[in-house]
Amino acid sequence: MSDARLLDAAERWDGDRAQGAAQDVARRLPSLIVAAKEVAASVMHGMHGRRRAGIGENFWQFRPFVAGEPAGNVDWRRSARDDRLYVREREWESAHTVFVWIDRSASMAFISKLALQSKFDRAIVLGLAAADLLVRGGERVGLLGLMRPIAMRNVIDRFAEAMISEESVSSFKASELPPTAALQSRTQLIWISDFLSDLAEIDDKIARLAAGGARGHLVMIADPIEETFPFSGHTEFLDVDSQARLRVGRAEAFKEEYMLRLGAHRDAVRESAAKRGWTLLLHRTDRPASEALLALRMRLEVGTDLQGARFAG
């Protein structure tokens, strides 16, 4: 690496520029809110509900009365229409709690010419759209460490307001990792990030959040350029989370080692999640957000079924 060197203090990038990018959240959120609602609507349109009979308030269907059932179950008004007895069934309702945490650290602001959105913007869209989809499905959704779980149709707007308020606090500094919270067994967490933090810190955070039996779903956001490493010749690499820079004379010589390290890092994050029963979904920002949202929804439904079975047992 004779042709690579770290810059001295006088040449280092001003890290305050990365922190200043966080101030653009309020300006960008209106368009991201619209995008999130559109993505949630498109996924909702293509999904079928999971209605079932059980305890609830909403009418589902009438079914024939079965001998041996309490007579109080009979719906006499419906039964009076013909010569059979009918029971009014209500739709099964069992709201679960889902928390969302979105990484808003400096590395998430990255965007290349190959991407449709920055990692940050895509994470916001996915997080807000997931919240909207979950509330429509009867769940309660909250922002981890910021907002208690709610089941309101305007959840997207409420979440956006909460994030804007947090950003406006002068002492606010975006963290790469979610806050540690006591999550209960019937709780799920959606953690959206690029997961480029230290592996030991990620593993420790997953362990702490899973300690109470909660299930988690990691959504790893990646810019396509991070996976292809199309650099060659003299290149300067900047670390947006610090003031470090690296200048190399032949960037192509680093591609193989970079790809190996990236793969190893992702495998380690996936293994850390899997050993706690959590899932990991990799999503590139050159792909439609709806793809990731649909895949995430499927994981959430499986997680809900597993937790319900464990709770009932």
C-alpha positions as CSV (number, residue, x, y, z in Angstrom):
1,M,0.0,0.0,0.0
2,S,2.9,2.4,-0.8
3,D,0.5,4.4,-3.0
4,A,-2.0,5.0,-0.2
5,R,-1.9,7.4,2.7
6,L,-4.1,9.0,5.4
7,L,-4.4,12.7,5.2
8,D,-3.0,14.8,7.9
9,A,-5.1,17.0,10.2
10,A,-4.9,20.0,7.8
11,E,-6.3,18.0,4.9
12,R,-9.0,16.1,6.7
13,W,-12.6,16.4,5.6
14,D,-14.8,18.6,7.8
15,G,-17.1,16.1,9.6
16,D,-19.5,18.8,10.5
17,R,-20.8,18.7,6.9
18,A,-22.2,15.2,7.5
19,Q,-24.0,16.4,10.6
20,G,-25.4,19.4,8.7
21,A,-27.0,17.0,6.3
22,A,-29.3,15.9,9.1
23,Q,-30.9,19.3,9.1
24,D,-32.4,18.6,5.6
25,V,-34.8,16.1,7.1
26,A,-37.6,18.5,7.6
27,R,-37.3,19.7,4.0
28,R,-37.2,16.2,2.4
29,L,-39.8,14.6,4.6
30,P,-43.0,15.8,2.7
31,S,-41.9,14.1,-0.5
32,L,-40.8,11.0,1.5
33,I,-44.2,10.8,3.2
34,V,-45.9,10.8,-0.2
35,A,-43.6,8.1,-1.4
36,A,-44.2,6.0,1.7
37,K,-48.0,6.2,1.3
38,E,-47.8,5.2,-2.3
39,V,-45.5,2.2,-1.6
40,A,-47.7,1.1,1.3
41,A,-50.8,1.4,-0.9
42,S,-49.3,-0.6,-3.7
43,V,-48.3,-3.4,-1.4
44,M,-51.6,-3.4,0.4
45,H,-53.5,-3.6,-2.9
46,G,-51.7,-6.9,-3.8
47,M,-52.1,-8.6,-0.4
48,H,-54.9,-10.7,1.0
49,G,-56.0,-10.3,4.6
50,R,-55.5,-13.0,7.2
51,R,-59.0,-12.9,8.6
52,R,-60.0,-15.7,11.0
53,A,-62.7,-16.3,13.6
54,G,-62.2,-15.4,17.2
55,I,-62.5,-12.7,19.8
56,G,-63.2,-9.3,18.4
57,E,-65.8,-6.6,17.6
58,N,-66.1,-6.7,13.8
59,F,-68.6,-9.0,12.1
60,W,-66.9,-11.6,9.8
61,Q,-69.5,-14.2,8.7
62,F,-72.5,-16.3,9.6
63,R,-72.0,-20.1,10.0
64,P,-74.5,-22.9,10.8
65,F,-75.1,-23.6,14.5
66,V,-73.4,-26.9,15.7
67,A,-75.2,-29.1,18.2
68,G,-73.7,-28.8,21.6
69,E,-72.9,-25.1,21.3
70,P,-74.4,-22.7,23.8
71,A,-77.8,-21.5,22.6
72,G,-76.7,-18.0,23.4
73,N,-74.4,-18.1,20.3
74,V,-77.4,-18.3,17.9
75,D,-78.2,-15.2,15.9
76,W,-82.0,-15.4,16.0
77,R,-82.6,-12.5,13.6
78,R,-80.5,-14.2,10.9
79,S,-81.9,-17.7,11.7
80,A,-85.5,-16.4,11.3
81,R,-84.9,-16.0,7.6
82,D,-85.0,-19.7,6.9
83,D,-85.2,-23.1,8.7
84,R,-81.6,-23.2,10.0
85,L,-79.9,-21.8,13.0
86,Y,-76.9,-19.5,12.5
87,V,-74.1,-18.2,14.6
88,R,-72.6,-14.7,14.0
89,E,-68.8,-15.0,14.0
90,R,-66.6,-12.0,14.7
91,E,-63.2,-11.5,13.2
92,W,-60.2,-12.6,15.2
93,E,-58.4,-9.6,16.7
94,S,-55.1,-9.8,18.5
95,A,-53.1,-6.6,18.1
96,H,-49.3,-6.9,18.3
97,T,-46.8,-4.3,19.0
98,V,-44.1,-3.5,16.4
99,F,-41.4,-0.9,16.9
100,V,-39.5,0.7,14.0
101,W,-36.0,2.1,14.3
102,I,-34.4,4.0,11.4
103,D,-30.6,4.7,11.2
104,R,-30.1,8.4,10.5
105,S,-26.3,8.5,10.9
106,A,-24.0,10.1,8.4
107,S,-23.3,7.0,6.3
108,M,-27.0,6.7,5.5
109,A,-26.8,9.9,3.4
110,F,-24.7,8.2,0.8
111,I,-26.1,8.0,-2.8
112,S,-24.4,7.1,-6.0
113,K,-25.5,7.6,-9.6
114,L,-26.7,4.0,-9.7
115,A,-29.2,4.5,-6.9
116,L,-32.8,5.7,-7.0
117,Q,-32.6,7.2,-3.6
118,S,-30.0,7.8,-0.8
119,K,-29.9,5.0,1.8
120,F,-31.4,7.5,4.3
121,D,-34.4,8.4,2.1
122,R,-35.1,4.7,1.2
123,A,-34.9,3.8,4.9
124,I,-37.4,6.5,5.8
125,V,-39.8,5.4,3.0
126,L,-39.6,1.8,4.1
127,G,-40.0,2.6,7.8
128,L,-43.0,4.8,7.3
129,A,-44.6,2.5,4.7
130,A,-44.2,-0.5,7.0
131,A,-45.8,1.4,9.9
132,D,-48.8,2.3,7.7
133,L,-49.2,-1.2,6.4
134,L,-49.0,-2.6,9.9
135,V,-51.6,-0.2,11.3
136,R,-53.9,-1.1,8.5
137,G,-53.5,-4.7,9.5
138,G,-54.6,-4.0,13.1
139,E,-51.2,-3.7,14.8
140,R,-49.8,-1.0,17.0
141,V,-46.6,0.6,15.8
142,G,-44.1,2.9,17.6
143,L,-40.7,4.5,17.0
144,L,-38.2,2.9,19.3
145,G,-36.9,5.3,21.8
146,L,-39.0,8.2,20.4
147,M,-42.7,7.4,20.2
148,R,-45.0,5.0,21.9
149,P,-47.0,2.4,19.9
150,I,-50.1,3.7,18.3
151,A,-52.8,2.3,16.0
152,M,-53.8,5.5,14.1
153,R,-54.4,5.7,10.4
154,N,-52.3,8.9,10.2
155,V,-49.3,7.0,11.6
156,I,-47.0,8.2,8.8
157,D,-47.6,11.8,9.6
158,R,-47.3,11.2,13.3
159,F,-43.9,9.5,12.9
160,A,-42.7,12.2,10.6
161,E,-43.6,14.9,13.1
162,A,-41.8,13.0,15.8
163,M,-38.6,12.7,13.8
164,I,-38.7,16.4,12.8
165,S,-39.1,17.4,16.4
166,E,-36.2,15.2,17.4
167,E,-34.0,16.7,14.7
168,S,-34.8,20.2,15.8
169,V,-33.3,19.6,19.3
170,S,-29.9,21.2,19.3
171,S,-28.4,18.3,21.3
172,F,-29.6,15.7,18.9
173,K,-26.9,13.5,17.3
174,A,-27.9,10.6,15.1
175,S,-26.8,7.2,16.4
176,E,-25.7,4.3,14.3
177,L,-27.4,1.9,16.7
178,P,-30.9,1.8,18.3
179,P,-31.4,2.5,22.0
180,T,-31.5,-0.5,24.3
181,A,-35.1,-1.1,25.4
182,A,-36.9,-3.8,27.3
183,L,-38.9,-5.4,24.5
184,Q,-41.4,-8.0,25.5
185,S,-42.0,-11.4,23.9
186,R,-45.0,-10.4,21.8
187,T,-43.1,-7.4,20.3
188,Q,-41.3,-7.2,17.0
189,L,-38.7,-4.7,15.9
190,I,-37.9,-3.4,12.4
191,W,-34.3,-2.2,12.4
192,I,-33.4,-0.4,9.2
193,S,-29.8,0.5,8.6
194,D,-26.8,-0.1,6.4
195,F,-25.2,-2.0,9.3
196,L,-21.7,-0.7,8.7
197,S,-21.1,-0.3,12.4
198,D,-18.6,-2.4,14.4
199,L,-19.7,-6.0,14.4
200,A,-19.2,-6.5,18.1
201,E,-21.4,-3.5,18.8
202,I,-24.1,-4.8,16.4
203,D,-24.1,-8.2,18.0
204,D,-24.3,-6.8,21.5
205,K,-27.2,-4.6,20.6
206,I,-29.1,-7.5,19.0
207,A,-28.5,-9.6,22.1
208,R,-29.8,-6.9,24.4
209,L,-32.9,-6.1,22.4
210,A,-33.7,-9.9,22.0
211,A,-33.2,-10.6,25.7
212,G,-36.9,-10.4,26.5
213,G,-38.0,-12.6,23.7
214,A,-38.8,-10.0,21.1
215,R,-38.3,-10.9,17.4
216,G,-36.4,-8.6,15.2
217,H,-36.1,-8.0,11.5
218,L,-33.0,-6.3,10.1
219,V,-33.4,-4.4,6.9
220,M,-29.9,-3.8,5.5
221,I,-29.9,-0.9,3.0
222,A,-27.1,-0.9,0.4
223,D,-26.2,1.4,-2.4
224,P,-25.4,-0.6,-5.6
225,I,-21.9,1.0,-5.8
226,E,-21.1,-0.6,-2.5
227,E,-21.6,-4.0,-3.9
228,T,-19.9,-3.5,-7.3
229,F,-16.9,-1.4,-6.3
230,P,-16.4,0.0,-9.8
231,F,-13.4,2.2,-8.9
232,S,-10.1,2.3,-10.7
233,G,-7.0,4.4,-10.9
234,H,-6.3,7.2,-8.4
235,T,-9.3,7.4,-6.0
236,E,-9.9,9.1,-2.7
237,F,-12.2,7.4,-0.2
238,L,-13.9,9.4,2.6
239,D,-15.3,8.1,5.8
240,V,-18.5,10.0,6.4
241,D,-18.7,8.9,10.1
242,S,-15.3,10.3,10.9
243,Q,-12.7,12.7,9.5
244,A,-10.6,10.0,7.8
245,R,-9.7,9.9,4.1
246,L,-7.8,7.3,2.1
247,R,-6.0,8.0,-1.2
248,V,-5.1,5.1,-3.4
249,G,-3.2,5.0,-6.7
250,R,-4.8,1.8,-8.1
251,A,-8.3,1.4,-6.6
252,E,-8.9,-1.7,-8.6
253,A,-6.3,-3.6,-6.7
254,F,-8.4,-3.4,-3.6
255,K,-11.6,-4.8,-5.1
256,E,-11.1,-8.4,-4.2
257,E,-10.2,-7.8,-0.6
258,Y,-13.0,-5.3,-0.3
259,M,-15.6,-7.8,-1.6
260,L,-14.3,-10.5,0.8
261,R,-14.5,-8.2,3.8
262,L,-18.0,-6.9,2.8
263,G,-19.3,-10.5,2.5
264,A,-17.7,-11.5,5.8
265,H,-19.3,-8.5,7.5
266,R,-22.7,-9.3,6.2
267,D,-22.5,-13.0,7.0
268,A,-21.5,-12.0,10.6
269,V,-24.5,-9.7,10.9
270,R,-26.8,-12.4,9.5
271,E,-25.5,-15.0,11.9
272,S,-25.8,-12.7,14.8
273,A,-29.5,-12.1,13.9
274,A,-30.2,-15.8,13.1
275,K,-28.9,-17.2,16.4
276,R,-31.6,-15.1,18.2
277,G,-34.3,-16.1,15.8
278,W,-34.2,-12.8,14.0
279,T,-34.2,-12.2,10.2
280,L,-32.1,-10.1,7.8
281,L,-33.3,-8.7,4.5
282,L,-30.8,-7.1,2.1
283,H,-32.2,-4.3,0.0
284,R,-30.4,-2.3,-2.7
285,T,-31.4,1.3,-3.4
286,D,-31.5,0.6,-7.2
287,R,-34.5,-1.6,-6.6
288,P,-38.2,-0.6,-6.0
289,A,-39.0,0.0,-2.3
290,S,-42.2,-2.1,-2.7
291,E,-40.0,-5.2,-3.1
292,A,-38.4,-4.8,0.3
293,L,-41.7,-3.8,1.9
294,L,-43.5,-6.9,0.6
295,A,-40.6,-9.2,1.7
296,L,-40.6,-7.5,5.1
297,R,-44.3,-7.9,5.6
298,M,-44.0,-11.6,4.9
299,R,-41.3,-11.9,7.6
300,L,-43.5,-9.9,10.1
301,E,-46.5,-12.2,9.5
302,V,-44.3,-15.3,10.1
303,G,-42.9,-13.7,13.3
304,T,-46.5,-12.9,14.5
305,D,-47.6,-16.5,14.0
306,L,-44.6,-17.9,15.8
307,Q,-45.0,-15.6,18.7
308,G,-48.7,-16.3,19.0
309,A,-48.0,-20.0,19.0
310,R,-45.3,-19.6,21.7
311,F,-47.5,-17.4,23.8
312,A,-50.5,-19.8,23.5
313,G,-48.3,-22.7,24.5
